Amino acid sequence: MLGNTIIATPFETRMRALIVEEDVASELPDDAFDGQRLFKIRAADTEGHRSSANILINRRYAWRGYRSSTAFRPRASQNEDRITLVAVGHDETIGTISVGFDGPHGLFVDDLFAEEVAALRNKGRKVCEFTKLAVDTVARSKRVLASLFHVAYIYAHRLRGFDSLLIEVNPRHVRYYAQMLGFRIIGPERLNHRVNAPAVLMCLDFSHAHAQIGRFGGNPQSVAVERSLYPYAFSVDEEAGIVGRLRAATLHDGDFTRPGQGDFLRAPVRPYLASAAI
């Protein structure tokens, strides 16, 4: 599976992440880092990437009993406001997450929680959403989940200046997202007709994620005292390397286009907007 690689990193967390240029990382074998298995985070910038992500989503949602036949048809008018990331190991998609940026067409969470989302906008919050999160059970890796979340956070917060993250979560999973990432409930339980399952609206202030990454990122040994996903995230220096490379990519035509390599990311990046968290 070819494509633009944002970062390649070992499944194991006892050693530092391997961060390399995307043209090199795309060619790395899966055991290229001192014999450790690698996975790669890529932008789903081809039909093949997006198809593989949808297959994984549909399989995982079907396993949970969710309706998925119509849940993942993107709104054509919103494509410019959405990106999808995939985690790839052994040329197989093992994880995926999509990021939706607020704009004229709104967000998916507006369908069920319009009043709650409007309240955040009225307070001046810049809202975005993470959707279509799925990780293959074969991977069973907190590192994969944390890496997908961290790269999505970089795009939404560090590059585009959004400060509030929204997700719709089955009530059974509320405790997990609260403990693992710091989300809080801001919308009551309602039926999500897209997947035919109950959902509550949860919000994460990116300032919390920023602080936790600064404190625990790149330090997997801290899981002994910190029971969250943040110790499995990248370190501050590693994050800075990713941010620097992605910002540099915007210097070419104002987006993520690389000569001869296609779109590095589907959506153009606006200038970084400093927030109280930075």
C-alpha positions in Angstrom: 0.0 0.0 0.0 1.6 3.2 -1.2 0.9 6.6 0.1 2.3 9.5 2.1 3.6 8.5 5.5 3.5 11.1 8.2 5.3 9.1 10.8 6.7 5.6 11.3 7.0 4.3 14.9 7.4 1.0 16.7 4.4 -0.8 18.2 6.6 -1.3 21.3 6.9 1.8 23.6 10.1 1.0 25.4 12.2 2.9 22.9 11.8 6.3 21.3 9.6 6.7 18.3 11.2 6.6 14.9 10.3 9.8 13.1 11.6 10.0 9.5 10.8 11.9 6.3 7.7 10.6 4.6 9.6 9.6 1.4 11.9 7.4 3.4 9.3 6.1 5.8 7.1 4.9 3.0 9.8 2.5 1.9 10.7 1.2 5.4 10.0 -2.5 6.1 7.9 -3.2 9.1 10.9 -4.4 11.1 13.3 -1.6 10.2 13.9 -0.2 13.7 16.3 -2.4 15.6 14.1 -5.4 14.8 10.9 -3.9 16.2 7.7 -4.0 14.4 6.7 -0.7 12.9 3.4 0.8 12.0 2.9 4.0 10.0 0.4 6.8 10.2 -0.7 8.0 6.8 -3.1 10.4 5.3 -5.9 8.5 3.5 -5.3 10.4 0.3 -6.2 7.7 -2.3 -9.4 5.7 -3.0 -7.6 2.6 -1.8 -6.7 4.1 1.5 -10.2 5.3 2.1 -11.7 2.0 1.0 -9.5 0.1 3.4 -10.4 2.5 6.2 -14.1 2.0 5.5 -13.8 -1.8 5.4 -12.2 -1.7 8.9 -14.9 0.7 10.2 -17.7 -1.4 8.9 -16.2 -4.6 10.3 -15.6 -3.2 13.8 -19.0 -1.5 13.9 -20.8 -4.6 12.7 -19.0 -6.5 15.5 -20.5 -4.1 18.0 -23.9 -4.4 16.5 -24.0 -0.9 15.0 -25.6 -0.2 11.7 -22.9 0.7 9.2 -24.4 0.5 5.8 -25.1 4.2 5.5 -23.1 5.6 8.4 -19.9 6.3 6.5 -21.0 8.0 3.3 -19.2 11.3 3.3 -21.1 14.5 2.6 -19.7 15.6 -0.7 -20.0 19.2 0.3 -17.8 18.6 3.4 -14.9 16.8 1.8 -12.8 19.9 2.0 -13.4 20.1 5.7 -12.6 16.5 6.6 -9.4 14.4 6.6 -8.9 10.7 7.3 -5.8 9.2 8.9 -4.9 5.5 8.8 -2.5 3.4 10.7 -0.8 0.8 8.5 1.1 -2.4 9.6 2.4 -5.0 7.2 0.6 -3.1 4.4 -2.8 -3.6 6.2 -4.9 -0.9 7.6 -5.0 -1.5 11.4 -6.6 1.7 12.5 -8.3 4.8 11.3 -9.7 8.1 12.5 -11.4 11.1 10.7 -11.2 14.8 11.7 -14.0 17.2 10.8 -13.3 20.9 10.9 -16.2 23.3 11.7 -17.2 25.4 8.8 -20.2 26.5 6.7 -21.5 23.0 6.5 -21.2 22.3 10.2 -20.3 19.0 11.8 -21.9 15.6 12.1 -22.5 16.2 15.8 -24.9 19.0 14.8 -27.4 16.4 13.7 -28.0 15.1 17.2 -26.6 17.9 19.4 -27.2 21.1 17.6 -28.1 23.1 20.7 -25.0 22.0 22.7 -22.7 22.7 19.7 -24.2 26.1 19.1 -23.6 27.0 22.7 -19.9 26.3 22.3 -19.8 28.4 19.1 -21.6 31.2 20.9 -18.9 31.2 23.6 -16.3 31.7 20.9 -15.0 28.1 20.9 -13.5 26.7 17.7 -15.0 23.2 17.5 -14.0 20.2 15.6 -14.9 16.5 15.8 -13.2 13.1 15.6 -15.3 10.4 14.0 -15.0 6.9 12.5 -12.4 5.7 15.0 -11.6 2.1 14.6 -8.6 -0.1 15.6 -8.3 -3.7 14.5 -8.4 -6.2 17.3 -5.3 -7.9 15.8 -3.3 -4.8 16.7 -4.5 -4.5 20.3 -2.1 -1.6 20.8 -2.6 1.5 22.9 0.3 2.9 21.0 -1.7 2.7 17.7 -4.7 4.4 19.3 -2.6 7.1 21.0 -0.6 7.8 17.8 -3.8 8.2 15.7 -5.2 10.6 18.3 -2.0 12.5 18.6 -1.6 13.1 14.9 -5.3 14.1 14.6 -4.7 16.5 17.5 -1.7 18.0 15.7 -3.8 18.7 12.6 -6.8 20.1 14.5 -5.1 22.1 17.2 -1.5 22.8 16.4 -2.0 23.4 12.7 -5.5 24.8 12.4 -6.1 26.3 15.8 -9.2 24.5 16.9 -9.6 24.5 20.7 -12.5 22.1 21.5 -12.9 18.5 20.3 -16.3 16.8 20.2 -17.1 13.1 19.9 -20.3 11.1 20.0 -19.8 8.1 22.3 -22.0 5.1 23.3 -22.8 5.6 27.0 -21.0 2.3 27.7 -17.7 3.9 26.6 -18.0 7.2 28.5 -15.8 6.1 31.4 -13.0 5.0 29.0 -12.8 8.3 27.1 -13.0 10.3 30.3 -10.2 8.4 32.0 -8.0 7.8 29.0 -8.2 11.2 27.3 -10.0 13.6 29.7 -13.3 14.0 27.8 -16.4 15.2 29.7 -20.1 14.8 28.9 -21.9 17.9 27.6 -24.9 16.4 25.9 -27.4 13.8 27.1 -28.1 10.4 25.8 -29.9 10.3 22.5 -30.4 7.8 19.6 -27.9 8.2 16.9 -29.8 7.1 13.8 -26.7 6.8 11.7 -25.5 3.8 13.6 -28.8 2.9 15.4 -27.3 3.2 18.8 -27.4 5.5 21.8 -24.9 8.3 22.1 -23.8 11.1 24.4 -21.9 14.2 23.4 -18.4 14.5 25.0 -16.0 17.4 24.8 -12.2 17.7 25.3 -10.6 21.1 25.7 -7.4 20.8 23.7 -5.5 22.7 26.5 -5.9 19.6 28.6 -4.5 17.4 25.9 -1.6 19.8 25.4 -0.8 19.8 29.1 -1.0 16.0 29.4 1.2 15.5 26.3 3.8 17.9 27.8 3.7 16.0 31.1 3.5 12.3 30.0 4.1 12.1 26.2 7.0 9.8 25.1 7.2 8.4 28.7 5.6 5.0 28.6 7.1 4.1 32.0 4.7 6.6 33.5 1.8 4.2 32.9 2.5 2.9 36.4 1.1 6.2 37.9 -0.8 7.6 34.9 -3.6 5.4 33.6 -4.4 7.2 30.4 -3.3 7.1 26.8 -1.0 10.1 27.1 2.1 8.1 28.1 1.8 6.3 24.8 1.7 9.6 22.8 4.7 11.2 21.2 7.1 13.3 23.2 7.1 17.1 23.0 10.2 17.0 20.8 8.7 14.4 18.6 5.5 16.4 18.2 7.5 19.5 17.4 9.2 17.5 14.6 5.9 16.4 13.1 4.5 19.9 13.4 7.6 21.5 11.7 7.4 19.1 8.8 3.7 19.5 8.3 4.0 23.3 8.5 6.8 23.2 6.0 4.6 21.2 3.6 2.1 24.2 3.6 4.8 26.4 2.0 4.2 24.5 -1.3 1.0 26.0 -2.9 -0.4 26.7 0.6 -1.5 23.1 1.2 -0.1 19.7 1.7 0.7 19.0 -2.0 4.1 17.4 -2.6 5.5 17.5 -6.1 4.9 14.1 -7.7 3.4 12.6 -4.5 -0.2 13.8 -4.5 -2.0 15.4 -1.6 -0.2 15.1 1.7 -3.5 16.0 3.3 -6.9 16.6 1.8 -7.7 19.9 3.5 -5.7 23.1 3.2 -4.1 24.3 6.4 -4.9 27.8 7.8 -2.2 29.7 9.5 -1.6 28.5 13.1 -3.7 30.4 15.6 -2.2 30.6 19.1 -4.5 29.7 21.9 -4.4 29.9 25.7 -3.0 26.4 25.7 0.2 27.3 23.8 
